[in-house]
Amino acid sequence: MSIRILVTGGTFDKEYNELNGTLFFRDTYVQQMLERGRCHLPLAIEVLMMKDSLEMTAADRAVIVRACVHCDENKVVITHGTDTMVETAQVLAAGVPNKTVVLTGAMVPYAFGSSDGLFNLGSALSFVQALPPGVYVAMNGRVFPWNNVRKNRDAGVFEALRPDEPQRALPTP
């Protein structure tokens, strides 16, 4: 059983322009990360877009949903920017039935060397194999149902909206 990895950009794949101080996209680091992590899973990697999630539109999210629905794999990991990851997860929950979809990202670009991206990608690949169908967010070694997670911008982590609730799949609206 293969796992599909859909690349959408986000901090995961950003690089730093030393001349003007901006972050930009050149190419994805996902294959390099998998090699560095010695991943031996059967994978299919597909680059859908290279976008900052703050610039993601409804049309971009529709592309992600279509890719999930139409891929042969029932297990999907999506690399995504952290700022609007939960919004994309909500759209996926409404549009992708009967598949396990795990979104992950990074707070620091992989190219910086001190990134959390490698750990988050490895965690997402583990979680997608073990979880039942549904949509989840995997960050910082934790996994959350799409509708019980938020990005805490002050602490720089993802956390449960309702911490006392068990971290299991919740029904979609």
FIKOLZA-1660 file (N, C-alpha, C; in steps of 0.1 Angstrom, whole numbers, plus 5000, padded with zeros to 4 digits):
% residues 173
   i   px   py   pz ch aa at
   1 5008 4988 5000  A  M  N
   1 5000 5000 5000  A  M CA
   1 5009 5012 5000  A  M  C
   2 5007 5021 4990  A  S  N
   2 5015 5033 4989  A  S CA
   2 5008 5045 4996  A  S  C
   3 5016 5054 5000  A  I  N
   3 5011 5067 5005  A  I CA
   3 5014 5078 4995  A  I  C
   4 5004 5087 4993  A  R  N
   4 5005 5098 4984  A  R CA
   4 5010 5110 4993  A  R  C
   5 5020 5117 4989  A  I  N
   5 5024 5130 4995  A  I CA
   5 5021 5141 4985  A  I  C
   6 5013 5150 4989  A  L  N
   6 5009 5162 4981  A  L CA
   6 5017 5174 4987  A  L  C
   7 5024 5180 4978  A  V  N
   7 5032 5192 4982  A  V CA
   7 5025 5204 4978  A  V  C
   8 5023 5214 4988  A  T  N
   8 5016 5226 4984  A  T CA
   8 5025 5238 4987  A  T  C
   9 5036 5237 4993  A  G  N
   9 5045 5248 4996  A  G CA
   9 5046 5250 5011  A  G  C
  10 5044 5263 5015  A  G  N
  10 5044 5266 5029  A  G CA
  10 5059 5268 5034  A  G  C
  11 5061 5271 5046  A  T  N
  11 5074 5273 5052  A  T CA
  11 5083 5261 5050  A  T  C
  12 5077 5249 5049  A  F  N
  12 5085 5237 5047  A  F CA
  12 5095 5239 5036  A  F  C
  13 5091 5245 5025  A  D  N
  13 5099 5246 5012  A  D CA
  13 5105 5259 5009  A  D  C
  14 5104 5269 5019  A  K  N
  14 5109 5282 5016  A  K CA
  14 5124 5283 5017  A  K  C
  15 5130 5292 5009  A  E  N
  15 5144 5295 5010  A  E CA
  15 5146 5310 5013  A  E  C
  16 5157 5314 5017  A  Y  N
  16 5160 5328 5021  A  Y CA
  16 5169 5335 5010  A  Y  C
  17 5164 5346 5006  A  N  N
  17 5172 5355 4996  A  N CA
  17 5180 5364 5004  A  N  C
  18 5193 5362 5004  A  E  N
  18 5203 5370 5012  A  E CA
  18 5204 5384 5007  A  E  C
  19 5200 5387 4995  A  L  N
  19 5202 5400 4989  A  L CA
  19 5191 5409 4993  A  L  C
  20 5179 5404 4994  A  N  N
  20 5167 5413 4998  A  N CA
  20 5160 5409 5010  A  N  C
  21 5165 5398 5017  A  G  N
  21 5159 5394 5029  A  G CA
  21 5145 5388 5029  A  G  C
  22 5141 5383 5017  A  T  N
  22 5128 5377 5016  A  T CA
  22 5129 5362 5015  A  T  C
  23 5118 5355 5018  A  L  N
  23 5117 5341 5016  A  L CA
  23 5110 5338 5003  A  L  C
  24 5114 5327 4996  A  F  N
  24 5108 5324 4983  A  F CA
  24 5109 5309 4981  A  F  C
  25 5102 5305 4970  A  F  N
  25 5102 5290 4967  A  F CA
  25 5110 5288 4955  A  F  C
  26 5118 5277 4955  A  R  N
  26 5126 5273 4943  A  R CA
  26 5120 5259 4939  A  R  C
  27 5121 5250 4948  A  D  N
  27 5116 5236 4946  A  D CA
  27 5113 5230 4959  A  D  C
  28 5107 5218 4959  A  T  N
  28 5104 5212 4972  A  T CA
  28 5116 5204 4977  A  T  C
  29 5117 5203 4990  A  Y  N
  29 5127 5195 4997  A  Y CA
  29 5122 5182 5001  A  Y  C
  30 5110 5178 4998  A  V  N
  30 5104 5166 5004  A  V CA
  30 5113 5153 5000  A  V  C
  31 5117 5152 4988  A  Q  N
  31 5125 5140 4984  A  Q CA
  31 5138 5139 4992  A  Q  C
  32 5144 5151 4994  A  Q  N
  32 5157 5152 5001  A  Q CA
  32 5154 5148 5016  A  Q  C
  33 5143 5153 5021  A  M  N
  33 5140 5150 5035  A  M CA
  33 5137 5135 5037  A  M  C
  34 5130 5129 5028  A  L  N
  34 5128 5115 5029  A  L CA
  34 5141 5107 5028  A  L  C
  35 5150 5111 5020  A  E  N
  35 5163 5104 5019  A  E CA
  35 5171 5106 5032  A  E  C
  36 5171 5118 5037  A  R  N
  36 5178 5121 5049  A  R CA
  36 5172 5113 5061  A  R  C
  37 5159 5111 5061  A  G  N
  37 5153 5104 5072  A  G CA
  37 5153 5089 5069  A  G  C
  38 5159 5084 5058  A  R  N
  38 5160 5070 5055  A  R CA
  38 5146 5063 5054  A  R  C
  39 5137 5070 5048  A  C  N
  39 5123 5065 5046  A  C CA
  39 5123 5054 5036  A  C  C
  40 5117 5043 5039  A  H  N
  40 5116 5032 5030  A  H CA
  40 5102 5028 5027  A  H  C
  41 5093 5038 5029  A  L  N
  41 5079 5035 5026  A  L CA
  41 5076 5036 5011  A  L  C
  42 5066 5029 5006  A  P  N
  42 5063 5031 4992  A  P CA
  42 5055 5044 4991  A  P  C
  43 5060 5054 4983  A  L  N
  43 5054 5067 4983  A  L CA
  43 5052 5072 4968  A  L  C
  44 5042 5080 4967  A  A  N
  44 5041 5087 4954  A  A CA
  44 5040 5102 4958  A  A  C
  45 5050 5110 4953  A  I  N
  45 5051 5124 4956  A  I CA
  45 5046 5132 4944  A  I  C
  46 5037 5142 4947  A  E  N
  46 5031 5150 4937  A  E CA
  46 5031 5165 4942  A  E  C
  47 5038 5173 4934  A  V  N
  47 5038 5188 4937  A  V CA
  47 5026 5194 4931  A  V  C
  48 5017 5199 4939  A  L  N
  48 5005 5206 4934  A  L CA
  48 5007 5221 4932  A  L  C
  49 5015 5227 4941  A  M  N
  49 5017 5241 4940  A  M CA
  49 5029 5244 4950  A  M  C
  50 5034 5256 4949  A  M  N
  50 5044 5260 4958  A  M CA
  50 5039 5274 4963  A  M  C
  51 5031 5274 4973  A  K  N
  51 5025 5287 4978  A  K CA
  51 5026 5289 4993  A  K  C
  52 5027 5301 4997  A  D  N
  52 5025 5305 5011  A  D CA
  52 5010 5303 5014  A  D  C
  53 5007 5296 5025  A  S  N
  53 4993 5293 5028  A  S CA
  53 4985 5306 5030  A  S  C
  54 4991 5317 5033  A  L  N
  54 4983 5330 5034  A  L CA
  54 4978 5335 5021  A  L  C
  55 4985 5330 5010  A  E  N
  55 4981 5333 4996  A  E CA
  55 4972 5323 4990  A  E  C
  56 4968 5312 4997  A  M  N
  56 4960 5302 4992  A  M CA
  56 4946 5306 4990  A  M  C
  57 4940 5302 4979  A  T  N
  57 4926 5306 4976  A  T CA
  57 4917 5294 4976  A  T  C
  58 4904 5297 4975  A  A  N
  58 4894 5286 4974  A  A CA
  58 4897 5277 4962  A  A  C
  59 4901 5283 4951  A  A  N
  59 4905 5275 4940  A  A CA
  59 4917 5266 4942  A  A  C
  60 4927 5271 4950  A  D  N
  60 4938 5262 4954  A  D CA
  60 4934 5251 4962  A  D  C
  61 4925 5254 4972  A  R  N
  61 4920 5243 4981  A  R CA
  61 4912 5233 4973  A  R  C
  62 4905 5237 4963  A  A  N
  62 4897 5228 4954  A  A CA
  62 4907 5219 4946  A  A  C
  63 4919 5224 4942  A  V  N
  63 4929 5216 4936  A  V CA
  63 4934 5205 4945  A  V  C
  64 4936 5208 4958  A  I  N
  64 4940 5199 4968  A  I CA
  64 4930 5188 4970  A  I  C
  65 4917 5192 4972  A  V  N
  65 4906 5182 4973  A  V CA
  65 4906 5173 4962  A  V  C
  66 4906 5178 4949  A  R  N
  66 4905 5169 4937  A  R CA
  66 4917 5159 4937  A  R  C
  67 4929 5164 4941  A  A  N
  67 4940 5155 4941  A  A CA
  67 4939 5144 4951  A  A  C
  68 4933 5147 4962  A  C  N
  68 4930 5137 4973  A  C CA
  68 4920 5127 4968  A  C  C
  69 4909 5132 4962  A  V  N
  69 4898 5123 4958  A  V CA
  69 4902 5114 4947  A  V  C
  70 4910 5119 4937  A  H  N
  70 4913 5112 4925  A  H CA
  70 4926 5104 4926  A  H  C
  71 4934 5105 4936  A  C  N
  71 4946 5096 4937  A  C CA
  71 4941 5082 4941  A  C  C
  72 4949 5072 4937  A  D  N
  72 4946 5058 4940  A  D CA
  72 4948 5055 4955  A  D  C
  73 4957 5062 4962  A  E  N
  73 4960 5059 4975  A  E CA
  73 4949 5063 4985  A  E  C
  74 4947 5055 4996  A  N  N
  74 4938 5059 5006  A  N CA
  74 4944 5066 5018  A  N  C
  75 4957 5067 5018  A  K  N
  75 4965 5074 5028  A  K CA
  75 4972 5086 5021  A  K  C
  76 4970 5098 5026  A  V  N
  76 4975 5110 5020  A  V CA
  76 4982 5119 5030  A  V  C
  77 4994 5123 5028  A  V  N
  77 5001 5133 5036  A  V CA
  77 5002 5146 5027  A  V  C
  78 4998 5158 5033  A  I  N
  78 4999 5170 5026  A  I CA
  78 5009 5179 5033  A  I  C
  79 5019 5184 5026  A  T  N
  79 5027 5195 5032  A  T CA
  79 5021 5208 5029  A  T  C
  80 5020 5216 5039  A  H  N
  80 5011 5228 5038  A  H CA
  80 5017 5239 5048  A  H  C
  81 5015 5251 5044  A  G  N
  81 5018 5262 5053  A  G CA
  81 5010 5262 5066  A  G  C
  82 5016 5266 5077  A  T  N
  82 5009 5264 5090  A  T CA
  82 4998 5275 5093  A  T  C
  83 4999 5286 5086  A  D  N
  83 4990 5297 5089  A  D CA
  83 4975 5294 5085  A  D  C
  84 4973 5287 5075  A  T  N
  84 4959 5283 5071  A  T CA
  84 4957 5268 5069  A  T  C
  85 4965 5261 5076  A  M  N
  85 4964 5246 5075  A  M CA
  85 4950 5241 5080  A  M  C
  86 4945 5247 5091  A  V  N
  86 4932 5242 5096  A  V CA
  86 4921 5246 5087  A  V  C
  87 4922 5257 5080  A  E  N
  87 4911 5260 5070  A  E CA
  87 4911 5250 5058  A  E  C
  88 4923 5247 5054  A  T  N
  88 4924 5236 5043  A  T CA
  88 4919 5223 5048  A  T  C
  89 4922 5220 5060  A  A  N
  89 4917 5207 5066  A  A CA
  89 4902 5207 5067  A  A  C
  90 4896 5218 5070  A  Q  N
  90 4881 5218 5070  A  Q CA
  90 4875 5215 5056  A  Q  C
  91 4881 5221 5046  A  V  N
  91 4876 5219 5032  A  V CA
  91 4878 5204 5029  A  V  C
  92 4889 5199 5032  A  L  N
  92 4892 5185 5029  A  L CA
  92 4882 5176 5037  A  L  C
  93 4879 5179 5049  A  A  N
  93 4870 5170 5057  A  A CA
  93 4856 5170 5050  A  A  C
  94 4852 5181 5044  A  A  N
  94 4839 5181 5037  A  A CA
  94 4840 5175 5023  A  A  C
  95 4852 5174 5017  A  G  N
  95 4852 5169 5003  A  G CA
  95 4859 5156 5001  A  G  C
  96 4866 5150 5011  A  V  N
  96 4873 5138 5009  A  V CA
  96 4868 5127 5018  A  V  C
  97 4859 5119 5013  A  P  N
  97 4854 5108 5022  A  P CA
  97 4863 5095 5021  A  P  C
  98 4863 5088 5031  A  N  N
  98 4869 5074 5031  A  N CA
  98 4884 5073 5029  A  N  C
  99 4891 5084 5032  A  K  N
  99 4906 5084 5031  A  K CA
  99 4911 5090 5044  A  K  C
 100 4924 5086 5047  A  T  N
 100 4931 5092 5058  A  T CA
 100 4940 5102 5053  A  T  C
 101 4938 5115 5057  A  V  N
 101 4945 5126 5052  A  V CA
 101 4952 5133 5064  A  V  C
 102 4965 5135 5063  A  V  N
 102 4972 5142 5074  A  V CA
 102 4980 5154 5068  A  V  C
 103 4977 5165 5073  A  L  N
 103 4984 5178 5069  A  L CA
 103 4995 5180 5079  A  L  C
 104 5006 5185 5074  A  T  N
 104 5018 5188 5082  A  T CA
 104 5025 5200 5076  A  T  C
 105 5034 5206 5084  A  G  N
 105 5042 5217 5079  A  G CA
 105 5054 5219 5088  A  G  C
 106 5058 5232 5088  A  A  N
 106 5070 5235 5095  A  A CA
 106 5069 5250 5100  A  A  C
 107 5074 5253 5111  A  M  N
 107 5075 5266 5116  A  M CA
 107 5088 5273 5111  A  M  C
 108 5098 5265 5108  A  V  N
 108 5111 5270 5103  A  V CA
 108 5114 5263 5090  A  V  C
 109 5118 5270 5079  A  P  N
 109 5121 5263 5066  A  P CA
 109 5132 5252 5068  A  P  C
 110 5130 5242 5060  A  Y  N
 110 5139 5230 5061  A  Y CA
 110 5153 5235 5057  A  Y  C
 111 5154 5244 5048  A  A  N
 111 5167 5249 5043  A  A CA
 111 5175 5256 5054  A  A  C
 112 5169 5260 5065  A  F  N
 112 5176 5267 5076  A  F CA
 112 5184 5257 5085  A  F  C
 113 5181 5244 5084  A  G  N
 113 5189 5235 5091  A  G CA
 113 5183 5232 5105  A  G  C
 114 5176 5242 5111  A  S  N
 114 5171 5240 5124  A  S CA
 114 5156 5238 5124  A  S  C
 115 5151 5233 5112  A  S  N
 115 5137 5231 5110  A  S CA
 115 5131 5220 5117  A  S  C
 116 5118 5222 5121  A  D  N
 116 5110 5211 5126  A  D CA
 116 5104 5202 5115  A  D  C
 117 5106 5206 5103  A  G  N
 117 5099 5200 5091  A  G CA
 117 5102 5185 5090  A  G  C
 118 5115 5181 5092  A  L  N
 118 5118 5167 5090  A  L CA
 118 5111 5158 5101  A  L  C
 119 5111 5163 5113  A  F  N
 119 5104 5156 5123  A  F CA
 119 5089 5155 5120  A  F  C
 120 5083 5166 5116  A  N  N
 120 5069 5167 5113  A  N CA
 120 5065 5158 5102  A  N  C
 121 5073 5158 5091  A  L  N
 121 5070 5149 5080  A  L CA
 121 5071 5134 5084  A  L  C
 122 5081 5130 5092  A  G  N
 122 5082 5117 5097  A  G CA
 122 5070 5113 5105  A  G  C
 123 5066 5122 5114  A  S  N
 123 5054 5120 5123  A  S CA
 123 5041 5118 5114  A  S  C
 124 5040 5127 5104  A  A  N
 124 5028 5126 5096  A  A CA
 124 5027 5113 5088  A  A  C
 125 5039 5108 5084  A  L  N
 125 5039 5095 5077  A  L CA
 125 5035 5083 5086  A  L  C
 126 5040 5084 5098  A  S  N
 126 5036 5074 5108  A  S CA
 126 5021 5075 5112  A  S  C
 127 5016 5087 5114  A  F  N
 127 5002 5089 5118  A  F CA
 127 4993 5084 5107  A  F  C
 128 4996 5087 5094  A  V  N
 128 4987 5084 5083  A  V CA
 128 4985 5069 5082  A  V  C
 129 4995 5061 5086  A  Q  N
 129 4994 5047 5085  A  Q CA
 129 4986 5041 5097  A  Q  C
 130 4985 5048 5108  A  A  N
 130 4978 5042 5120  A  A CA
 130 4964 5047 5122  A  A  C
 131 4961 5059 5116  A  L  N
 131 4948 5065 5119  A  L CA
 131 4937 5060 5110  A  L  C
 132 4924 5060 5115  A  P  N
 132 4913 5056 5107  A  P CA
 132 4910 5067 5097  A  P  C
 133 4902 5065 5087  A  P  N
 133 4898 5076 5077  A  P CA
 133 4893 5088 5085  A  P  C
 134 4898 5100 5079  A  G  N
 134 4894 5113 5085  A  G CA
 134 4905 5122 5081  A  G  C
 135 4904 5135 5086  A  V  N
 135 4914 5145 5083  A  V CA
 135 4920 5150 5096  A  V  C
 136 4933 5151 5096  A  Y  N
 136 4941 5154 5108  A  Y CA
 136 4952 5164 5105  A  Y  C
 137 4957 5170 5115  A  V  N
 137 4968 5179 5115  A  V CA
 137 4979 5173 5124  A  V  C
 138 4991 5171 5119  A  A  N
 138 5002 5165 5126  A  A CA
 138 5013 5175 5127  A  A  C
 139 5016 5180 5139  A  M  N
 139 5026 5190 5142  A  M CA
 139 5032 5187 5156  A  M  C
 140 5045 5189 5157  A  N  N
 140 5052 5188 5170  A  N CA
 140 5051 5175 5177  A  N  C
 141 5050 5164 5169  A  G  N
 141 5049 5151 5175  A  G CA
 141 5035 5147 5179  A  G  C
 142 5025 5156 5177  A  R  N
 142 5011 5153 5181  A  R CA
 142 5002 5153 5168  A  R  C
 143 4991 5146 5170  A  V  N
 143 4981 5146 5159  A  V CA
 143 4968 5150 5165  A  V  C
 144 4961 5158 5157  A  F  N
 144 4948 5164 5161  A  F CA
 144 4937 5162 5150  A  F  C
 145 4925 5158 5154  A  P  N
 145 4914 5159 5144  A  P CA
 145 4913 5173 5138  A  P  C
 146 4909 5174 5126  A  W  N
 146 4909 5187 5119  A  W CA
 146 4901 5198 5127  A  W  C
 147 4890 5193 5134  A  N  N
 147 4881 5202 5140  A  N CA
 147 4884 5204 5156  A  N  C
 148 4896 5200 5160  A  N  N
 148 4899 5202 5174  A  N CA
 148 4914 5206 5174  A  N  C
 149 4917 5216 5166  A  V  N
 149 4931 5221 5166  A  V CA
 149 4932 5236 5162  A  V  C
 150 4942 5242 5167  A  R  N
 150 4944 5256 5163  A  R CA
 150 4959 5259 5164  A  R  C
 151 4964 5269 5156  A  K  N
 151 4978 5273 5157  A  K CA
 151 4978 5284 5168  A  K  C
 152 4986 5281 5178  A  N  N
 152 4988 5291 5189  A  N CA
 152 5000 5299 5184  A  N  C
 153 4997 5311 5179  A  R  N
 153 5008 5320 5173  A  R CA
 153 5017 5325 5184  A  R  C
 154 5012 5327 5196  A  D  N
 154 5020 5332 5207  A  D CA
 154 5031 5322 5212  A  D  C
 155 5027 5309 5212  A  A  N
 155 5036 5298 5217  A  A CA
 155 5043 5292 5205  A  A  C
 156 5038 5293 5193  A  G  N
 156 5045 5287 5182  A  G CA
 156 5043 5272 5181  A  G  C
 157 5031 5268 5185  A  V  N
 157 5027 5254 5185  A  V CA
 157 5013 5252 5181  A  V  C
 158 5010 5240 5177  A  F  N
 158 4996 5236 5175  A  F CA
 158 4990 5230 5187  A  F  C
 159 4978 5232 5191  A  E  N
 159 4972 5227 5203  A  E CA
 159 4957 5224 5201  A  E  C
 160 4952 5216 5210  A  A  N
 160 4938 5212 5209  A  A CA
 160 4929 5224 5213  A  A  C
 161 4918 5226 5206  A  L  N
 161 4908 5236 5210  A  L CA
 161 4901 5232 5223  A  L  C
 162 4899 5219 5224  A  R  N
 162 4892 5214 5236  A  R CA
 162 4902 5203 5242  A  R  C
 163 4912 5208 5250  A  P  N
 163 4922 5199 5255  A  P CA
 163 4917 5187 5263  A  P  C
 164 4906 5188 5269  A  D  N
 164 4900 5177 5277  A  D CA
 164 4894 5166 5269  A  D  C
 165 4892 5169 5256  A  E  N
 165 4885 5159 5247  A  E CA
 165 4896 5149 5242  A  E  C
 166 4893 5136 5241  A  P  N
 166 4902 5127 5236  A  P CA
 166 4906 5130 5222  A  P  C
 167 4919 5128 5218  A  Q  N
 167 4923 5132 5205  A  Q CA
 167 4920 5120 5195  A  Q  C
 168 4908 5120 5191  A  R  N
 168 4903 5110 5181  A  R CA
 168 4895 5117 5171  A  R  C
 169 4892 5110 5160  A  A  N
 169 4885 5116 5149  A  A CA
 169 4871 5120 5154  A  A  C
 170 4867 5132 5151  A  L  N
 170 4854 5137 5154  A  L CA
 170 4846 5138 5142  A  L  C
 171 4832 5137 5143  A  P  N
 171 4824 5137 5131  A  P CA
 171 4825 5150 5123  A  P  C
 172 4824 5149 5110  A  T  N
 172 4825 5161 5102  A  T CA
 172 4811 5168 5102  A  T  C
 173 4811 5181 5100  A  P  N
 173 4798 5188 5100  A  P CA
 173 4788 5183 5090  A  P  C
% end
